[in-house]
Amino acid sequence: MALWQLWWVWVTAAVALATLEVFAPGYIFFGFAIGALAVGVALVAGITMNSLPVVMLAFAVFSLIAYVLMRRIFGVKNGSAKIWDRDINDN
């Protein structure tokens, strides 16, 4: 069995990406971590992914969905631009 077909590899990658998100905040790696976790859960559930392109496509789709959902939940809301009323150099 190839390494990319093992569920624990994907869960380990999800943990590594989530840990990397702690060091580089901004929800950059967290979407990929959720995508890797979703692929790992899908493999545990018995969904067969026989080829590497299918697994990579599933990872990309899950990561994109996670990123869009996080952007919708945590992203900048419409009309919520920051208005500065004083300059940092004004004392």
LOPAMI-465216 format. One line per 5 residues: number of its first residue (from 1); for each residue x, y, z of N, C-alpha, C, CB. Coordinates in Angstrom, 1 decimal. Atoms other than C-alpha are relative to their C-alpha. Glycine has a CB too. Layout:
<sekols>
NUM	X:Y:Z:X:Y:Z:X:Y:Z:X:Y:Z ~ ...
</sekols>
This chain:
<sekols>
1	0.8:-1.2:0.0:0.0:0.0:0.0:0.9:1.2:0.0:-1.0:0.0:1.2 ~ -0.8:-1.2:0.1:1.3:3.4:-0.9:-0.2:0.9:1.2:-0.3:0.8:-1.3 ~ 0.0:-0.9:-1.1:2.1:6.0:1.7:-1.2:0.9:0.0:1.3:0.7:0.2 ~ 1.1:-0.9:0.1:-0.5:8.4:0.4:-1.4:-0.6:0.2:0.1:0.8:-1.3 ~ 1.3:0.7:-0.2:-3.3:5.8:0.9:-0.2:-0.3:1.4:0.0:-1.2:-0.8
6	0.1:0.3:-1.4:-2.7:5.5:4.6:-0.7:1.2:0.7:1.3:-0.3:0.7 ~ 0.7:-1.1:-0.7:-5.1:7.5:6.8:0.8:0.8:1.0:-1.3:-0.5:0.7 ~ -0.7:-0.7:-1.1:-2.7:8.2:9.6:1.1:1.0:-0.6:0.7:-1.1:0.8 ~ -0.9:-0.9:0.6:-0.3:9.9:7.2:-0.7:1.4:-0.2:0.5:-0.5:-1.4 ~ 0.8:-1.2:0.2:-3.0:12.4:6.3:-0.3:0.7:1.3:-1.3:-0.3:-0.7
11	0.3:-0.6:-1.3:-3.9:13.0:10.0:1.2:0.6:0.6:-0.6:-1.1:1.0 ~ -1.2:-0.6:-0.5:-0.3:13.5:10.9:0.4:1.3:-0.8:1.2:-1.0:-0.2 ~ -0.2:-1.2:0.8:0.0:16.0:8.0:-0.9:1.1:0.5:-0.2:-0.3:-1.5 ~ 1.0:-1.0:-0.5:-3.1:17.8:9.4:0.6:0.6:1.3:-1.3:-0.7:0.2 ~ -0.5:-0.5:-1.2:-1.5:18.0:12.8:1.2:0.9:-0.2:0.4:-1.2:1.0
16	-1.2:-0.8:0.3:1.8:19.3:11.3:-0.4:1.3:-0.6:0.9:-0.8:-0.9 ~ 0.4:-1.2:0.6:0.0:21.9:9.2:-0.7:0.9:1.1:-1.0:-0.3:-1.1 ~ 0.6:-0.8:-1.0:-2.1:23.0:12.2:1.0:0.6:1.0:-1.1:-0.8:0.8 ~ -1.1:-0.5:-0.9:1.0:23.4:14.3:0.8:1.1:-0.8:1.0:-1.1:0.3 ~ -0.6:-1.1:0.8:2.6:25.4:11.5:-0.8:1.3:0.0:0.2:-0.5:-1.4
21	0.9:-1.2:-0.1:-0.4:27.7:11.6:0.2:0.8:1.2:-1.5:-0.5:-0.1 ~ -0.3:-0.7:-1.3:0.5:28.6:15.2:1.1:0.9:-0.2:0.3:-1.0:1.1 ~ -1.2:-0.9:0.2:3.8:30.0:14.0:-0.2:1.0:-1.2:1.2:-0.9:-0.4 ~ 0.3:-1.0:1.1:2.4:31.7:10.9:-1.5:0.2:-0.1:0.5:-0.6:-1.4 ~ 1.5:-0.2:0.0:-1.1:33.0:11.8:-0.5:0.7:-1.2:-0.3:0.7:1.3
26	0.7:-0.6:1.1:-3.6:34.2:9.3:-0.8:-1.0:-0.8:1.0:0.6:-0.9 ~ 0.8:1.1:0.6:-5.5:31.0:8.5:0.6:-0.4:-1.4:-1.4:0.5:-0.2 ~ -0.6:0.4:1.3:-3.0:30.2:5.7:0.1:-1.5:0.0:1.4:0.6:-0.1 ~ -0.2:1.5:0.0:-2.2:26.6:6.7:-1.1:-0.7:0.6:1.3:-0.3:0.8 ~ 1.1:0.7:-0.7:-5.3:25.9:8.7:-1.0:-0.6:-1.0:-0.7:1.0:0.9
31	0.9:0.5:1.1:-7.4:25.4:5.5:0.6:-1.3:-0.5:-0.2:1.0:-1.1 ~ -0.7:1.2:0.5:-4.8:22.8:4.3:-0.1:-1.1:1.1:1.4:0.3:-0.4 ~ 0.1:0.9:-1.0:-4.9:21.2:7.7:-1.4:-0.7:0.1:0.3:0.6:1.4 ~ 1.4:0.5:0.0:-8.7:20.8:7.6:-0.1:-0.9:-1.2:-1.0:1.1:0.0 ~ 0.1:0.8:1.2:-8.4:19.4:4.0:0.7:-1.3:0.2:0.6:0.7:-1.2
36	-0.7:1.3:-0.2:-5.8:16.8:5.1:-0.7:-0.8:1.0:1.5:0.3:0.5 ~ 0.8:0.8:-1.0:-7.9:15.8:8.1:-1.2:-0.6:-0.7:-0.4:1.0:1.2 ~ 1.1:0.6:0.6:-10.9:15.4:5.9:0.3:-1.2:-0.9:-0.7:1.1:-0.9 ~ -0.4:1.2:0.8:-9.0:13.1:3.5:0.3:-1.1:0.9:1.3:0.4:-0.8 ~ -0.2:1.1:-0.9:-7.8:11.1:6.5:-1.2:-0.6:0.5:0.8:0.5:1.2
41	1.3:0.5:-0.5:-11.3:10.8:7.8:-0.7:-0.8:-1.1:-0.9:1.1:0.5 ~ 0.6:0.7:1.1:-12.5:9.8:4.4:0.6:-1.4:-0.2:0.1:0.8:-1.3 ~ -0.7:1.2:0.1:-9.9:7.1:4.2:-0.3:-1.0:1.1:1.5:0.2:-0.1 ~ 0.4:0.8:-1.2:-10.8:5.8:7.7:-1.4:-0.5:-0.3:0.1:0.8:1.3 ~ 1.4:0.4:0.3:-14.5:5.7:6.6:-0.1:-1.0:-1.1:-0.8:1.3:-0.3
46	0.0:1.0:1.0:-13.6:3.4:3.8:-0.2:0.5:-1.4:-1.1:-1.0:0.4 ~ 0.1:-0.5:1.3:-13.9:5.7:0.9:1.3:-0.3:-0.7:-0.3:1.5:0.0 ~ -1.2:0.4:0.7:-11.5:4.2:-1.6:0.5:1.0:-1.0:-0.2:-1.3:-0.7 ~ -0.6:-0.9:0.9:-9.1:6.5:-3.4:1.2:-0.7:-0.5:0.4:1.4:0.7 ~ -1.0:0.9:0.6:-7.0:4.3:-5.7:1.2:0.7:-0.6:-0.6:-0.9:-0.9
51	-1.1:-0.7:0.7:-4.9:6.9:-7.5:0.4:1.3:0.7:-0.4:0.3:-1.5 ~ -0.6:-1.2:-0.7:-2.7:9.8:-6.3:-0.8:1.2:-0.5:1.4:0.1:-0.3 ~ 0.7:-1.2:0.5:-4.5:12.3:-8.6:-1.4:0.2:0.7:-0.2:0.0:-1.5 ~ 1.3:0.0:-0.6:-7.9:11.4:-7.0:0.2:0.5:1.5:-0.7:-1.4:0.0 ~ -0.2:-0.4:-1.3:-6.5:11.8:-3.5:0.4:1.5:0.1:1.2:-0.8:0.7
56	-0.4:-1.4:0.0:-4.8:15.2:-4.4:-1.2:0.9:-0.3:1.1:0.2:-1.0 ~ 1.2:-0.8:0.3:-8.1:16.4:-5.9:-0.9:0.1:1.2:-0.7:-0.7:-1.2 ~ 0.8:-0.1:-1.2:-10.0:15.5:-2.8:0.6:0.9:1.0:-0.2:-1.5:0.6 ~ -0.7:-0.9:-0.9:-7.4:17.2:-0.7:-0.2:1.5:-0.4:1.5:-0.3:0.1 ~ 0.1:-1.3:0.5:-7.6:20.3:-2.9:-1.5:0.5:0.2:0.4:0.1:-1.5
61	1.4:-0.4:-0.2:-11.4:20.4:-2.8:-0.4:0.2:1.4:-1.0:-1.1:-0.6 ~ 0.2:-0.2:-1.5:-11.6:19.9:1.0:0.7:1.2:0.5:0.4:-1.2:0.7 ~ -0.7:-1.2:-0.4:-9.0:22.6:1.5:-0.6:1.3:-0.5:1.5:-0.1:-0.5 ~ 0.7:-1.1:0.6:-10.8:25.0:-0.8:-1.3:0.3:0.8:-0.2:-0.1:-1.4 ~ 1.3:-0.1:-0.7:-14.1:24.4:1.0:0.3:0.6:1.4:-0.8:-1.3:0.1
66	-0.4:-0.5:-1.3:-12.4:24.9:4.4:0.4:1.5:0.0:1.1:-0.9:0.6 ~ -0.5:-1.4:0.2:-10.7:28.1:3.2:-1.2:1.0:-0.2:1.0:0.1:-1.1 ~ 1.1:-0.9:0.3:-13.9:29.6:1.8:-0.9:0.1:1.3:-0.8:-0.6:-1.1 ~ 0.8:-0.1:-1.2:-15.8:28.7:5.0:0.6:0.9:1.1:-0.3:-1.4:0.6 ~ -0.8:-0.8:-0.9:-13.1:30.2:7.2:0.0:1.5:-0.4:1.4:-0.5:0.2
71	0.0:-1.4:0.5:-13.0:33.3:5.0:-1.4:0.7:0.3:0.3:0.1:-1.5 ~ 1.4:-0.5:-0.3:-16.8:33.7:5.4:-0.2:0.2:1.5:-1.0:-1.0:-0.6 ~ 0.2:-0.2:-1.5:-16.7:33.2:9.2:0.9:1.0:0.6:0.2:-1.4:0.7 ~ -1.0:-0.9:-0.6:-13.5:35.0:10.1:0.4:1.2:-0.8:1.2:-0.8:0.4 ~ -0.5:-1.1:0.8:-12.9:37.3:7.2:-0.6:1.4:0.3:-0.4:-0.4:-1.4
76	0.4:-1.4:-0.1:-13.4:41.0:6.8:-1.5:0.1:-0.4:0.9:0.9:-0.8 ~ 1.4:-0.2:0.3:-17.1:41.9:6.9:-0.1:1.2:-0.9:-0.9:0.2:1.2 ~ 0.2:-1.1:0.9:-18.5:44.3:4.3:-0.2:1.3:0.8:-1.2:-0.3:-0.9 ~ 0.2:-1.3:-0.7:-18.3:47.9:5.4:0.7:0.1:1.3:-1.4:0.2:0.2 ~ -0.6:-0.1:-1.3:-16.0:47.2:8.3:1.5:0.4:-0.2:0.0:-1.4:0.7
81	-1.3:-0.5:0.2:-13.0:49.1:7.0:0.5:0.8:1.3:0.1:0.9:-1.2 ~ -0.6:-0.7:-1.2:-10.7:50.5:9.8:0.2:1.5:-0.4:1.3:-0.6:0.4 ~ -0.1:-1.5:0.2:-11.0:54.3:10.1:0.9:0.5:1.1:-1.4:0.7:0.0 ~ -0.9:-0.5:-1.0:-8.0:55.9:11.8:-0.4:1.4:0.4:1.5:-0.1:-0.6 ~ 0.4:-1.4:-0.5:-8.9:58.9:13.9:1.2:0.7:0.6:-1.1:-0.1:1.0
86	-1.3:-0.6:-0.5:-5.3:59.6:15.1:1.2:-0.7:-0.6:0.0:0.1:1.5 ~ -1.3:0.6:0.6:-1.8:59.0:13.8:0.8:-0.5:1.2:0.7:1.1:-0.8 ~ -0.9:0.6:-1.0:0.6:56.9:15.8:1.1:0.9:0.4:0.6:-1.3:-0.4 ~ -1.1:-1.0:-0.3:3.2:59.7:15.6:-0.5:1.2:0.6:0.7:0.3:-1.3 ~ 0.5:-1.2:-0.6:0.9:62.3:17.0:0.0:-0.2:1.6:-1.4:0.3:-0.4
91	0.0:0.1:-1.5:1.7:62.9:20.7:-0.1:1.4:0.5:1.4:-0.6:0.5
</sekols>
